[in-house]
Amino acid sequence: MRNIISGVIGVLLGGAILMGFLLNGLQGAGSYFIGQIIGLIFGVLLLFGGVYYLVIGFIKRPDDDKGRRPKRR
């Protein structure tokens, strides 16, 4: 479940950063322009990382009880 939540957050934040880039484009010059490029790279990394964790979260079996405490009777 933790992988799915992390994946959703990564996809949403990365997608929002990329959407902002697509709507506004690159503006300015100098260090402002470089900062936008770095932000774009960060958004792409968040998006791909989010997709990776979503895939891992859905592939992992739900009956995998590693690290969980035994149920009390």
C-alpha positions in Angstrom: 0.0 0.0 0.0 2.9 2.3 0.8 4.2 1.9 -2.8 0.8 2.8 -4.3 0.5 5.9 -2.2 4.1 7.0 -3.0 3.4 6.3 -6.7 0.2 8.3 -6.8 1.9 11.3 -5.1 4.8 11.1 -7.5 2.6 10.9 -10.6 0.4 13.8 -9.4 3.3 16.1 -8.5 5.4 15.2 -11.5 2.4 15.6 -13.8 1.5 19.0 -12.3 5.1 20.2 -12.8 5.1 19.0 -16.4 1.6 20.5 -17.1 2.8 23.8 -15.7 5.7 23.7 -18.1 3.6 22.8 -21.1 1.1 25.6 -20.3 3.6 28.4 -19.6 6.7 27.3 -21.6 10.2 28.4 -20.9 10.6 32.1 -20.1 13.3 34.4 -19.0 17.1 34.2 -19.4 20.1 33.4 -17.4 19.8 31.6 -14.1 15.9 31.8 -14.2 16.0 29.8 -17.4 18.4 27.2 -15.9 16.1 26.9 -12.8 13.2 26.1 -15.1 15.2 23.4 -16.8 16.2 21.9 -13.5 12.5 22.0 -12.4 11.5 20.3 -15.6 14.0 17.5 -15.0 12.8 17.2 -11.4 9.2 16.9 -12.7 10.1 14.2 -15.2 12.0 12.2 -12.5 9.0 12.5 -10.1 6.7 11.3 -12.9 8.8 8.3 -13.8 9.5 7.4 -10.2 5.8 7.6 -9.4 5.0 5.3 -12.3 7.7 2.9 -11.1 6.2 2.7 -7.6 2.7 2.3 -8.9 3.8 -0.7 -11.0 5.7 -2.2 -8.0 2.6 -1.6 -5.8 0.2 -3.3 -8.1 2.5 -6.2 -8.9 3.2 -7.0 -5.2 0.8 -9.5 -3.9 -1.7 -8.3 -1.2 -1.2 -11.5 0.8 2.5 -10.7 1.4 2.7 -10.3 5.1 6.4 -9.6 5.5 7.1 -7.3 8.4 3.6 -7.4 9.9 2.7 -8.4 13.4 0.8 -11.6 13.9 -2.9 -11.1 14.6 -4.1 -11.4 18.2 -6.7 -14.0 19.1 
